[in-house]
Amino acid sequence: MPSWEQKHAGNRAYRQRAALPPEVAAEAEPVAEALRDRFAGLRERKLHGEAHVAKAVRAVAPQGTNVIIRAGGARSAVVFAIELRGGCLTGFYDERESKVEVGGYINDGGCLTAPGH
């Protein structure tokens, strides 16, 4: 019989990201770096919130890509995703920190988990 930890891990399996082919990651990394630079600029100017994050994310997203922006709950957190060819650029930004990552789709079938998960 599986342990509680194994069952819990199974319940979270939908969040796990698929591996990203190296050539797709190589294409996505310059976009990620450009967004990190924009976030550093926002932080220097003490700009936070969904409008500022959305503007930064859309400025670096390749034309025609799907962009998702939503409130992240805690503090002024905003989560985002840019759906790239074969993968995702995801992360968050708030008044204290930010994270920008390149990865594959989650097992649930998208770049971000559904709200409330």
C-alpha distances in whole Angstrom, upper triangle without the diagonal:
4,7,9,12,10,10,13,14,13,16,18,18,21,23,23,26,27,29,33,36,38,41,40,39,42,44,42,42,46,45,43,45,48,46,45,49,49,47,48,52,50,49,52,54,52,51,47,46,45,49,49,46,46,50,48,45,48,50,48,46,48,50,48,44,42,42,40,41,39,39,36,36,37,40,42,39,40,37,38,38,40,39,40,40,37,35,36,38,36,36,37,41,42,44,42,41,40,38,38,36,36,33,31,30,27,24,25,29,31,32,31,28,30,31,29,26
4,7,8,6,6,10,11,10,12,15,15,18,20,20,23,24,26,30,33,35,38,36,35,39,40,38,39,43,42,39,42,44,42,41,45,45,43,45,48,46,45,49,50,48,47,44,42,41,45,45,42,43,46,45,42,44,47,45,43,44,46,45,41,39,39,36,37,36,36,33,33,33,37,39,36,36,33,35,34,36,35,37,37,34,32,32,34,32,32,34,37,38,41,39,37,36,34,35,32,32,29,28,27,24,21,22,26,28,29,28,25,27,28,26,23
4,5,5,6,9,10,11,13,15,15,19,20,20,23,25,27,30,33,35,39,37,36,39,41,38,39,42,41,38,41,43,41,40,44,44,41,43,46,45,43,47,49,46,45,42,41,40,44,44,41,42,45,44,41,44,46,44,43,44,47,45,41,39,38,36,36,35,34,31,31,31,35,37,34,35,32,34,34,36,36,37,38,35,33,32,34,32,31,32,35,36,38,37,35,35,32,34,31,32,29,29,28,24,22,23,27,29,29,28,25,27,28,25,22
4,5,5,6,9,10,11,13,14,17,18,19,22,24,27,30,33,35,38,37,35,39,40,37,38,41,40,37,39,42,39,38,42,42,39,41,44,42,41,44,46,43,42,39,38,37,41,41,38,39,43,41,39,41,44,42,41,43,45,43,40,37,36,34,34,32,31,28,28,28,31,34,31,32,30,32,32,35,34,36,37,34,32,31,32,30,29,30,33,33,36,34,33,32,30,32,30,31,28,28,27,23,21,22,26,27,28,26,23,24,25,22,19
4,5,5,6,9,10,11,12,16,16,16,20,22,24,27,30,32,35,33,32,35,37,34,34,38,37,34,36,39,36,35,39,39,36,38,41,40,38,42,43,41,40,37,36,35,39,39,36,37,40,39,36,39,41,40,38,40,42,41,37,35,34,32,32,30,30,26,26,26,30,32,29,30,27,29,29,32,32,33,35,31,29,28,29,27,26,27,30,31,33,31,30,29,27,29,27,28,25,25,24,21,19,20,24,25,25,23,21,23,24,21,18
4,5,5,6,9,10,10,14,15,15,18,20,22,25,28,30,34,32,31,34,36,33,34,37,36,33,36,39,36,35,39,40,37,39,42,41,39,43,45,42,41,38,37,36,40,40,36,37,41,39,36,39,41,39,38,39,42,40,36,34,34,31,32,31,30,27,28,28,32,33,30,31,28,29,29,31,31,32,33,30,27,27,29,27,27,28,31,32,35,33,31,30,28,29,27,27,24,23,23,19,17,19,22,24,24,23,20,22,24,22,18
4,5,5,6,9,10,13,14,15,19,20,23,26,29,32,35,33,32,35,36,34,35,38,37,34,37,39,37,36,40,40,37,39,42,41,40,43,45,42,41,38,36,35,39,39,36,36,40,39,36,38,41,39,37,39,41,39,36,33,33,30,31,29,29,26,26,27,31,32,30,30,27,29,28,31,30,32,33,30,28,27,29,27,27,28,31,32,35,33,32,31,29,29,27,28,25,24,22,19,17,17,21,23,24,22,19,20,22,20,16
4,5,5,7,9,12,12,13,17,19,22,25,29,31,33,31,30,34,35,32,32,36,34,31,34,36,34,33,37,37,34,36,39,37,36,40,41,38,37,34,33,32,36,36,33,33,37,36,33,36,38,37,35,37,39,37,34,31,30,28,28,26,26,23,23,23,27,29,26,26,24,26,26,29,28,30,31,28,26,25,26,24,24,25,28,28,31,30,28,27,25,26,25,26,23,22,21,17,16,16,20,21,22,20,17,18,19,17,13
4,5,5,6,10,10,10,14,16,18,22,25,27,30,28,27,30,31,29,29,33,32,29,32,34,31,31,35,35,32,34,37,36,35,38,40,38,37,33,32,31,35,35,31,32,35,34,31,34,36,34,33,35,37,35,32,29,29,26,27,26,26,23,23,24,27,29,25,26,23,24,24,26,26,28,29,25,23,23,24,22,22,23,26,28,30,29,27,26,23,24,22,23,20,19,18,15,13,14,18,19,19,18,16,18,19,17,14
4,5,5,8,10,10,14,15,18,22,25,27,30,28,27,31,32,29,30,34,32,30,33,35,33,32,36,36,34,36,39,38,37,41,42,40,38,35,34,32,36,36,33,33,36,35,32,34,37,35,33,35,36,35,31,29,29,26,27,26,27,24,25,26,29,30,27,27,24,25,24,27,25,27,28,25,23,23,24,23,23,25,28,30,33,31,29,28,25,26,23,23,20,19,17,14,12,13,16,18,19,18,15,17,19,17,14
4,6,7,9,11,14,17,20,23,26,29,31,29,28,31,32,29,30,34,32,30,33,34,32,32,35,35,33,35,38,36,36,39,40,38,36,33,31,30,33,34,31,31,34,33,31,33,36,34,32,34,35,34,30,27,27,24,25,23,24,21,22,23,27,28,25,25,22,23,23,25,24,27,28,25,23,22,24,22,22,23,26,28,31,30,28,27,24,25,23,23,21,19,17,14,12,12,15,17,18,16,13,14,16,14,10
4,5,6,7,11,14,17,20,23,26,28,26,24,28,29,26,27,30,28,26,29,31,28,28,32,32,29,32,34,33,32,36,37,35,33,30,28,27,30,31,27,28,31,30,27,29,32,31,29,31,32,31,27,25,24,22,22,21,21,18,19,21,24,25,22,22,19,20,19,22,22,24,25,22,20,19,20,18,18,20,23,24,28,27,25,23,21,21,19,20,17,16,15,11,10,10,14,15,15,13,10,13,14,13,9
4,5,5,9,11,14,17,20,23,25,23,22,26,27,24,25,29,27,25,28,30,28,28,32,32,30,32,35,34,33,37,38,36,35,32,30,28,32,32,28,28,32,31,27,29,32,30,28,29,31,30,26,24,24,22,23,22,23,21,22,23,27,27,24,23,20,20,19,22,20,22,23,20,18,18,20,18,19,21,24,26,30,28,26,24,21,21,19,19,16,14,12,9,7,8,12,13,14,13,11,14,16,15,12
4,6,8,10,14,16,20,23,25,22,21,25,25,23,24,28,26,24,27,29,26,27,31,30,28,31,34,32,32,36,37,35,33,30,28,26,29,30,26,26,29,28,25,27,30,28,25,27,29,27,23,21,21,19,20,20,21,19,20,22,26,26,22,21,18,18,17,19,18,20,21,18,16,15,18,16,17,19,23,25,29,28,26,23,21,20,18,18,14,13,10,6,5,5,8,10,11,10,8,10,13,13,10
4,6,10,13,15,19,21,23,20,19,23,23,20,22,25,23,21,24,26,23,23,27,27,25,27,30,29,29,32,33,31,30,27,25,23,26,27,23,23,26,25,22,24,27,25,23,25,27,25,22,19,19,17,18,17,18,16,18,19,23,23,19,18,15,15,14,17,16,18,19,17,14,13,15,13,14,16,19,22,25,24,22,20,17,17,14,15,12,11,9,5,6,7,9,10,9,8,7,10,12,13,9
4,7,10,12,16,18,21,18,17,21,22,19,20,24,22,20,23,25,23,23,27,27,25,28,31,30,29,33,34,33,31,28,27,26,28,28,25,25,28,26,23,25,28,25,23,25,27,26,22,20,20,19,20,20,21,19,21,22,25,25,21,20,17,17,15,17,16,18,19,16,13,13,15,13,14,17,21,23,27,25,23,20,17,16,14,13,10,9,8,5,6,8,10,11,10,10,10,13,16,16,13
4,6,9,12,15,17,14,13,17,18,16,17,20,19,17,20,22,21,21,25,25,24,26,29,28,28,31,33,32,30,28,26,25,27,27,23,23,26,24,21,23,25,22,20,22,24,23,19,18,18,17,19,20,21,19,22,23,26,25,21,20,16,15,13,15,13,14,15,12,9,10,12,11,13,16,20,23,26,25,22,19,16,14,11,10,7,5,5,4,6,9,9,9,9,10,11,14,17,18,15
4,6,10,12,15,13,12,16,17,15,17,20,20,18,21,23,22,23,26,27,26,28,31,31,31,34,36,34,33,30,29,28,30,29,26,25,28,26,23,24,26,23,21,22,24,23,19,19,19,19,21,22,24,23,25,27,29,29,25,23,19,18,15,16,14,14,14,10,9,10,13,13,16,19,23,26,29,28,25,22,19,17,13,11,7,5,6,6,7,10,10,10,10,12,14,17,20,21,18
4,7,9,12,10,10,13,15,14,15,18,18,17,20,22,22,22,25,26,26,28,30,31,31,34,35,35,33,31,31,29,31,30,26,26,28,26,23,25,26,23,21,21,24,23,20,20,21,21,23,24,26,25,28,29,31,30,26,25,21,19,17,17,15,14,13,10,9,11,13,14,17,20,24,27,30,29,25,22,19,16,13,10,7,5,8,9,11,14,13,13,13,15,17,20,23,25,21
4,6,8,7,6,10,11,10,12,15,15,14,17,20,19,20,23,24,24,26,28,29,29,32,34,33,32,30,30,28,29,29,25,25,26,24,21,22,23,20,18,18,21,20,17,18,19,20,22,24,26,25,28,29,31,30,26,24,20,18,15,14,13,11,10,8,7,9,11,13,16,20,23,26,30,29,25,22,18,15,12,8,6,5,8,11,13,16,14,13,12,15,18,21,24,26,23
4,6,5,6,9,10,11,12,16,16,16,18,21,21,22,24,26,26,28,30,31,32,34,36,36,34,33,33,31,32,31,27,27,28,26,23,24,25,21,19,19,21,21,18,20,21,22,25,27,29,28,32,33,34,33,29,27,24,21,18,17,15,12,11,8,9,12,14,16,19,23,26,30,33,32,28,25,21,18,14,11,9,8,12,14,16,19,17,16,15,19,21,24,27,29,27
4,5,5,6,9,10,10,13,15,15,16,19,20,20,23,25,25,26,29,30,30,33,35,35,34,33,33,31,32,31,27,27,28,25,23,24,24,21,19,19,22,22,20,21,22,24,26,28,30,29,33,33,35,33,30,28,24,22,19,18,16,13,12,11,11,13,14,17,20,23,26,29,32,31,27,24,20,17,14,11,10,11,14,17,19,22,20,19,18,21,23,27,29,31,29
4,5,5,6,9,10,12,14,15,16,18,19,20,22,24,25,27,29,30,31,33,35,35,34,33,33,31,32,30,27,27,27,25,22,23,23,19,18,16,19,20,18,20,21,23,26,29,31,30,34,35,36,34,31,28,25,22,19,17,15,12,10,10,11,13,14,18,21,24,27,30,33,32,28,25,22,18,15,12,12,12,15,19,21,23,21,20,18,22,25,28,30,33,31
4,5,5,6,9,11,12,12,15,16,17,18,21,22,23,25,27,27,29,31,32,33,31,30,30,28,28,27,24,23,24,22,19,20,20,16,15,14,16,17,14,16,17,20,22,25,28,27,30,31,33,31,28,25,22,19,16,13,12,8,7,7,7,10,11,14,18,21,24,27,30,30,26,23,19,16,13,9,9,9,12,16,18,20,17,16,15,18,21,24,27,29,27
4,5,5,6,9,10,10,12,14,15,16,18,20,20,22,24,25,26,28,30,30,29,28,28,26,27,26,22,22,23,20,18,19,19,16,15,14,18,18,16,17,18,19,21,24,26,25,29,29,30,29,25,23,20,18,15,13,12,10,10,9,8,9,9,13,15,19,21,25,28,27,23,20,16,13,10,7,7,9,12,15,18,20,18,16,14,17,21,24,26,28,26
4,6,5,8,10,10,11,14,15,16,18,20,21,22,24,25,26,28,30,31,30,29,29,28,28,27,24,24,24,21,19,20,19,16,15,14,18,19,17,19,19,22,23,26,29,28,31,32,33,31,27,25,23,20,17,15,15,12,12,12,11,12,12,15,18,21,23,27,29,28,24,21,18,15,12,9,11,13,16,19,22,24,22,20,18,21,24,27,29,32,30
4,6,7,8,10,11,12,14,16,17,18,20,22,23,24,26,28,29,30,28,28,28,26,26,25,22,21,21,19,16,17,17,13,12,11,14,15,14,16,17,19,22,25,27,27,31,31,32,30,27,24,22,18,16,13,12,9,9,11,10,11,11,15,17,20,22,26,29,28,25,21,18,15,13,10,12,13,16,19,22,24,21,19,17,20,23,26,28,31,29
4,6,5,6,9,10,11,13,15,16,17,19,20,21,23,25,26,27,25,24,24,23,23,22,18,18,19,16,13,14,14,11,10,10,13,15,12,14,14,16,18,21,24,23,27,28,28,26,23,20,18,15,12,10,10,7,9,10,9,8,7,11,14,17,19,22,25,25,21,18,15,11,9,7,9,11,14,17,20,21,19,16,14,17,20,23,25,28,26
4,5,5,6,9,10,10,12,14,15,16,19,20,21,23,25,25,24,24,24,23,24,21,19,19,19,16,14,16,15,11,12,12,16,18,15,17,16,18,19,22,24,23,27,27,28,26,23,21,18,16,14,12,13,11,13,13,11,11,9,12,13,16,18,21,24,23,19,16,13,10,9,7,10,13,16,18,22,23,21,19,16,18,22,25,26,29,27
4,5,5,6,9,10,11,12,14,15,17,19,20,21,23,24,23,23,24,23,23,20,18,18,18,14,13,14,13,9,11,11,15,17,15,17,17,19,20,23,25,25,28,28,28,26,23,21,19,17,15,13,14,12,14,16,14,13,11,14,15,17,18,22,24,24,20,17,15,11,11,10,14,16,19,22,25,26,24,21,18,21,24,27,28,31,30
4,5,5,6,9,10,11,12,14,16,17,18,20,21,22,21,20,21,19,19,17,15,15,14,11,9,11,10,6,7,8,12,14,12,14,13,15,16,19,22,22,25,26,26,23,21,18,16,13,12,10,12,10,12,14,13,11,8,11,13,15,16,19,22,22,19,15,13,10,10,9,13,15,17,20,23,24,22,19,16,18,22,24,25,28,27
4,5,5,6,9,10,11,12,14,15,16,18,20,21,19,19,19,18,19,17,14,14,15,11,10,12,12,8,9,11,15,17,14,15,14,15,15,18,20,19,23,23,23,21,18,16,14,12,11,10,12,11,14,15,12,10,7,9,10,12,13,17,19,19,15,12,10,6,7,7,11,14,16,18,22,23,21,18,15,16,20,22,23,26,25
4,5,5,6,9,10,11,13,14,15,17,19,20,19,19,20,20,20,17,15,16,16,12,11,14,13,9,12,13,17,19,17,18,17,18,18,21,22,22,25,25,24,22,20,18,17,15,14,13,16,15,17,18,16,14,11,12,12,14,14,18,19,19,15,12,11,8,10,10,14,17,20,22,25,26,25,22,18,20,23,26,26,29,28
4,5,5,6,9,10,11,13,14,16,17,18,17,18,19,18,18,15,13,14,13,9,9,11,9,7,10,11,15,18,16,17,15,17,17,20,22,22,25,25,24,22,20,18,17,15,14,13,16,15,18,19,17,15,12,13,14,15,14,17,19,19,16,13,13,10,12,13,16,19,21,23,27,28,26,22,19,21,24,26,27,29,29
4,5,5,6,9,10,10,12,14,15,16,15,14,15,15,15,12,10,11,11,7,7,9,8,6,9,12,15,17,15,16,13,14,14,17,18,18,21,21,21,18,16,14,13,11,11,11,14,14,17,19,16,13,10,10,10,11,11,14,16,16,13,10,10,8,10,12,15,18,19,21,25,25,24,20,17,18,21,23,23,26,26
4,5,5,6,9,10,10,12,14,15,14,14,16,16,17,13,11,13,13,9,10,13,12,10,13,15,19,21,18,19,16,17,16,18,19,18,21,21,20,18,15,14,14,13,14,14,17,17,20,21,18,15,11,11,10,11,10,13,14,14,11,8,8,7,10,12,16,19,21,22,26,26,25,22,18,19,22,24,24,27,26
4,5,5,6,9,10,11,13,14,14,15,17,17,17,14,12,14,13,10,11,14,12,10,14,16,19,22,20,21,18,19,18,20,21,21,24,23,22,19,18,17,17,16,17,16,19,19,22,24,21,18,15,15,14,14,12,15,15,16,13,11,12,11,13,15,19,22,24,26,29,30,29,25,22,22,25,28,27,30,30
4,5,5,6,9,10,11,12,11,12,14,14,13,10,9,11,10,6,8,11,9,9,12,15,18,20,19,19,16,17,16,18,19,19,22,21,20,17,16,15,15,14,15,15,19,19,22,24,21,18,15,15,13,13,11,13,14,15,13,11,12,11,14,16,20,23,24,26,29,29,28,24,21,21,24,26,26,28,28
4,5,5,6,9,10,10,9,9,12,12,13,9,8,11,11,7,9,12,12,11,14,17,20,22,20,20,16,17,15,16,16,16,19,18,17,14,13,12,13,12,14,15,19,20,23,24,21,18,14,13,11,10,8,10,10,11,9,7,9,9,13,16,19,22,23,24,28,28,27,24,20,20,23,24,23,26,26
4,5,5,6,9,10,10,11,14,16,16,12,11,15,14,11,13,16,14,14,17,20,23,25,23,23,20,20,18,20,19,19,21,20,18,16,15,15,16,16,18,19,22,22,26,27,24,21,17,16,14,13,10,11,11,11,10,9,11,12,15,18,21,25,26,27,31,31,30,27,23,23,26,28,27,29,29
4,5,5,6,9,9,11,14,15,15,11,11,14,12,10,13,15,13,14,17,20,22,25,23,24,21,21,19,20,20,20,23,22,19,17,17,16,18,17,19,20,23,24,27,29,26,23,19,18,17,15,12,13,12,13,12,12,14,14,18,20,24,27,28,29,33,33,32,29,25,25,28,29,28,30,31
4,5,5,6,5,7,10,12,11,8,8,12,11,9,12,14,13,14,17,20,22,25,23,23,19,19,16,17,17,17,19,18,16,13,13,13,15,15,18,19,23,24,27,29,26,22,19,17,15,13,10,10,10,11,11,11,13,14,18,21,24,27,28,28,32,32,31,27,24,23,26,27,26,28,28
4,5,5,6,8,11,14,14,10,11,14,14,12,14,17,16,17,20,23,25,27,25,25,21,21,18,19,18,17,19,17,15,13,13,14,16,17,19,21,24,25,29,30,27,23,20,18,15,13,9,9,7,8,9,9,13,14,18,21,24,27,28,29,32,32,32,28,25,24,26,28,26,28,28
4,5,8,10,14,17,16,13,14,17,16,14,17,19,18,19,22,25,27,30,28,28,24,24,21,22,21,21,23,21,18,16,17,17,19,20,23,24,27,28,31,33,30,26,23,21,19,17,13,13,11,11,12,13,16,17,21,24,27,30,32,32,36,36,35,32,28,27,30,31,30,31,32
4,5,9,13,15,14,11,13,16,15,13,17,19,17,19,22,25,27,29,28,27,24,24,21,22,20,21,22,21,18,15,17,17,20,20,23,24,28,29,32,34,31,27,24,23,20,18,14,13,11,13,14,15,18,19,23,26,29,32,33,33,37,36,36,32,29,28,30,31,30,31,32
4,6,10,13,13,10,12,15,15,14,17,19,19,20,23,26,28,30,28,27,24,23,19,20,18,18,19,17,14,12,14,15,18,19,22,24,27,29,33,34,31,27,23,22,19,16,12,10,8,10,12,13,17,18,22,25,28,31,32,32,35,35,35,31,28,26,28,29,27,29,30
4,7,10,10,7,9,12,12,11,14,16,16,18,20,23,25,27,25,24,20,20,16,17,15,16,17,16,13,10,12,12,15,16,20,21,25,26,30,32,28,25,21,20,17,14,10,9,8,11,12,13,16,17,21,24,27,29,30,30,33,33,32,29,25,24,26,27,25,26,28
4,7,8,6,7,10,11,11,13,15,16,18,19,23,24,26,24,22,18,17,14,13,12,12,14,13,10,7,8,9,12,14,17,19,23,25,29,30,27,23,20,17,15,11,8,6,6,10,11,11,14,16,19,22,25,27,27,27,30,29,29,26,23,21,23,23,21,23,24
4,6,6,6,9,10,11,12,14,16,17,18,22,23,24,22,20,16,15,11,10,8,10,11,12,10,6,7,7,10,12,16,18,21,24,28,29,25,22,19,17,14,11,8,7,8,12,12,12,15,16,19,22,24,26,26,25,29,27,27,24,21,19,20,20,18,20,22
4,6,5,6,8,10,10,12,14,16,16,20,20,21,19,17,13,11,8,7,7,9,11,13,12,8,8,6,9,10,13,15,18,21,25,26,23,19,17,15,13,10,9,9,11,15,14,13,15,16,19,21,23,24,23,23,27,25,24,21,18,16,18,18,16,18,20
4,6,5,6,9,10,11,12,15,15,19,19,20,19,17,14,13,9,10,10,13,15,16,15,11,12,9,12,12,15,16,19,22,25,27,24,21,19,17,16,13,12,12,14,17,17,15,17,17,20,22,24,26,25,26,29,27,27,23,20,19,21,21,19,22,24
4,5,5,6,9,10,11,13,14,18,19,20,19,18,14,14,11,12,12,14,16,17,15,11,11,10,12,12,15,16,19,21,25,27,24,20,18,16,15,12,10,11,12,15,14,13,15,15,19,21,24,26,25,26,30,28,27,24,21,20,22,23,21,23,25
4,5,5,6,9,10,11,12,16,17,19,17,15,12,11,8,10,10,12,14,15,14,11,10,7,9,8,11,12,16,18,22,23,20,17,14,12,11,9,7,9,11,14,13,10,12,12,15,17,20,22,22,22,26,25,24,20,17,16,19,20,18,21,22
4,5,5,6,8,10,10,14,15,16,14,13,9,9,6,9,11,13,16,17,17,13,12,9,10,8,10,11,14,17,20,22,19,16,14,13,12,11,10,12,15,17,16,14,15,14,16,18,20,21,21,22,25,24,23,19,16,16,18,19,18,21,22
4,6,5,6,9,10,13,14,16,15,14,11,12,10,13,14,16,19,20,19,15,15,12,13,11,13,13,16,18,21,23,21,18,15,15,15,14,12,14,16,19,17,15,16,15,18,19,22,24,23,25,28,27,26,22,19,19,22,22,21,25,26
4,6,5,7,9,12,14,16,14,14,11,12,11,14,15,16,19,20,19,15,14,12,12,11,12,12,15,16,20,22,20,16,13,13,13,12,11,13,15,17,15,13,13,12,15,17,19,22,22,24,27,27,25,21,18,18,21,23,22,25,26
4,5,6,6,10,12,13,11,11,8,9,8,12,14,15,19,20,19,16,14,11,10,8,8,8,12,13,16,18,16,13,10,10,10,10,11,14,16,18,16,12,12,10,13,14,16,18,18,20,24,23,21,18,15,15,18,20,19,23,23
4,5,5,8,9,11,9,10,7,9,10,13,16,18,21,22,22,19,17,14,13,10,10,9,12,13,16,19,17,14,12,13,14,14,14,17,19,21,19,16,16,14,16,16,18,20,20,22,25,24,22,18,16,17,20,21,21,24,25
4,6,8,9,12,12,13,11,13,13,16,19,20,24,25,24,20,19,16,16,13,13,11,14,14,18,20,19,16,14,15,16,16,15,18,20,22,20,17,17,15,17,17,20,22,22,24,28,27,25,21,19,20,23,24,24,28,28
4,6,9,12,10,12,10,13,14,17,19,20,24,25,24,21,19,16,15,12,12,9,12,12,15,17,16,13,11,13,14,15,15,18,20,22,19,16,15,12,14,14,17,19,20,22,26,26,23,20,17,18,22,24,24,27,27
4,6,8,7,8,7,11,12,16,19,20,23,25,25,22,20,16,15,11,10,7,9,9,12,15,13,11,9,11,14,15,16,19,22,23,21,17,16,13,14,13,15,16,17,20,23,23,20,17,14,16,20,21,22,26,25
4,6,6,9,10,13,15,19,22,23,27,29,29,26,23,20,18,14,12,9,9,8,10,14,13,12,11,14,17,19,20,23,26,27,24,21,19,16,16,14,16,17,18,21,24,24,21,18,16,18,22,23,25,28,28
4,6,9,10,14,16,20,23,25,28,30,30,27,25,21,20,16,14,11,11,10,12,15,15,15,14,17,19,21,22,25,28,29,27,23,22,19,19,18,19,20,20,23,26,25,22,19,17,20,23,24,25,29,29
4,7,9,13,16,19,23,24,28,30,31,28,25,22,20,16,14,10,10,9,11,14,14,14,14,17,20,21,23,26,29,31,28,25,23,20,20,18,19,18,18,21,24,23,19,17,16,18,22,22,24,27,28
4,6,10,13,17,20,21,25,27,28,25,23,19,17,13,10,7,6,6,8,11,11,10,11,13,16,18,20,23,27,28,25,22,20,17,16,15,15,15,14,17,20,19,16,13,12,15,18,19,21,24,24
4,7,10,13,17,18,22,24,26,23,20,17,14,11,8,6,5,8,10,12,11,10,11,12,15,16,19,22,25,27,24,21,19,16,16,15,15,15,13,16,18,17,14,11,10,12,15,16,17,21,21
4,7,10,14,15,19,21,22,19,17,13,11,7,6,5,6,9,13,14,12,10,10,10,12,13,15,18,21,23,21,17,16,14,14,14,15,15,14,16,19,18,15,12,10,11,14,15,15,19,19
4,7,10,12,15,18,19,17,14,10,8,5,5,7,8,12,15,16,14,11,10,9,11,11,13,16,20,21,19,16,15,14,14,15,15,15,14,15,18,16,14,11,9,9,11,11,12,15,16
4,7,9,12,15,16,13,11,7,6,5,7,9,12,15,18,19,17,13,12,10,10,9,11,13,16,18,17,14,14,13,15,16,17,18,16,17,20,18,17,14,11,10,12,12,12,15,16
4,6,9,12,13,11,9,6,6,6,9,12,15,18,21,22,19,16,14,12,11,10,11,12,15,17,16,14,15,15,17,18,19,20,18,17,20,18,18,15,13,10,12,11,9,12,14
4,6,9,10,8,6,5,6,9,12,15,18,21,25,25,22,18,17,14,12,9,10,10,13,15,15,14,15,16,18,20,21,22,20,19,22,20,20,18,15,12,13,12,10,12,14
4,6,8,7,5,5,5,9,12,16,18,21,25,24,21,18,16,13,10,8,9,9,12,13,13,12,13,14,16,19,19,21,19,18,20,19,20,17,15,11,12,12,9,10,12
4,7,7,6,8,9,13,16,20,22,25,28,28,25,21,20,16,14,11,11,10,13,14,14,14,16,18,19,22,23,24,22,21,23,21,22,20,18,14,14,14,10,10,12
4,6,6,9,11,14,18,21,24,27,30,30,26,23,21,17,14,11,11,9,10,11,12,13,15,17,20,23,23,25,24,22,25,23,25,23,20,17,16,17,14,13,15
4,6,9,12,15,19,22,25,28,32,32,28,24,22,19,15,12,10,7,8,9,11,13,15,18,21,24,25,27,27,25,28,27,28,25,22,19,19,20,17,17,18
4,7,10,13,17,20,23,26,29,30,26,23,20,17,14,10,8,5,6,9,10,11,14,16,19,22,24,26,25,25,27,26,27,24,21,18,19,19,16,17,19
4,7,10,14,17,20,23,26,26,23,19,17,13,10,7,6,4,7,9,9,9,11,13,16,19,20,22,22,21,24,23,23,20,17,15,16,16,14,15,16
4,7,10,13,17,19,23,23,20,16,14,11,8,5,5,6,10,12,11,9,11,12,14,17,18,20,19,19,22,21,21,18,15,12,14,14,12,14,16
4,7,11,13,16,20,20,16,13,11,8,6,4,7,9,13,14,12,9,9,10,12,14,15,16,16,15,18,17,17,14,11,9,11,12,11,13,14
4,7,10,13,16,17,14,10,8,6,6,6,8,12,15,16,14,11,10,9,10,12,13,15,14,14,18,17,16,12,9,8,11,12,12,15,15
4,6,9,13,13,10,7,6,4,7,9,12,15,19,19,17,13,11,9,9,10,11,11,11,12,15,15,13,9,6,7,10,12,13,16,16
4,6,10,11,9,6,5,6,9,12,14,18,21,22,19,15,13,11,10,10,11,11,11,13,17,16,14,10,8,10,13,15,16,20,19
4,7,8,6,5,7,9,12,15,18,21,25,25,22,19,16,13,12,10,10,9,9,12,15,14,12,8,7,10,13,15,17,20,20
4,6,5,5,7,10,14,17,19,23,26,27,24,20,17,14,12,9,10,9,10,13,16,17,14,11,9,13,16,18,21,24,23
4,6,8,10,14,17,21,23,27,30,30,27,23,21,17,15,12,11,10,11,14,17,17,14,12,12,15,19,21,23,26,25
4,7,11,13,17,21,24,27,31,31,27,23,20,17,14,11,9,7,8,12,13,15,12,10,10,14,17,19,22,25,23
4,7,10,13,17,20,24,27,27,23,20,17,13,11,8,6,4,6,9,12,13,11,9,8,11,14,17,20,22,20
4,6,10,13,16,20,23,23,20,16,13,10,8,6,5,6,6,9,13,13,11,8,6,9,12,15,17,20,19
4,7,11,13,17,20,20,17,13,10,7,6,5,6,9,10,12,15,16,14,11,8,10,14,16,18,20,19
4,7,10,14,17,17,14,11,8,6,5,6,8,10,10,11,15,15,14,11,7,8,11,14,15,17,16
4,7,11,14,14,11,7,5,5,6,9,10,13,13,13,17,17,17,14,10,9,12,15,15,17,16
4,7,10,11,8,5,5,7,9,12,14,17,17,16,20,19,19,16,13,11,13,15,14,16,16
4,7,8,6,4,7,9,12,15,17,20,20,20,24,23,23,20,16,15,17,18,17,19,19
4,6,6,6,9,12,15,19,21,23,23,23,26,25,26,23,19,17,19,20,18,19,20
4,6,8,12,15,18,22,24,27,27,26,30,29,30,26,23,21,22,24,21,22,23
4,7,11,14,17,21,23,26,27,26,29,29,30,27,23,21,23,24,22,23,23
4,7,10,14,17,20,23,24,23,26,27,27,24,21,19,21,23,21,22,22
4,7,10,14,16,19,20,20,24,24,24,21,17,16,18,20,19,21,21
4,7,10,13,16,17,17,21,21,21,18,15,14,16,19,19,20,19
4,7,10,13,15,16,19,20,19,16,13,13,16,19,19,21,20
4,6,10,12,13,17,18,17,15,11,12,15,18,19,21,20
4,7,10,12,15,17,16,13,10,12,15,19,20,23,21
4,7,9,12,14,13,11,9,11,14,17,19,21,19
4,7,9,11,10,9,8,11,13,16,19,21,19
4,6,8,6,5,5,8,10,13,16,18,16
4,5,6,6,6,7,8,11,14,16,13
4,5,8,9,10,9,12,15,16,13
4,6,9,9,7,9,12,14,11
4,7,9,9,10,14,16,14
4,6,7,9,12,15,13
4,7,10,12,15,13
4,6,9,11,10
4,6,8,6
4,6,6
4,6
4
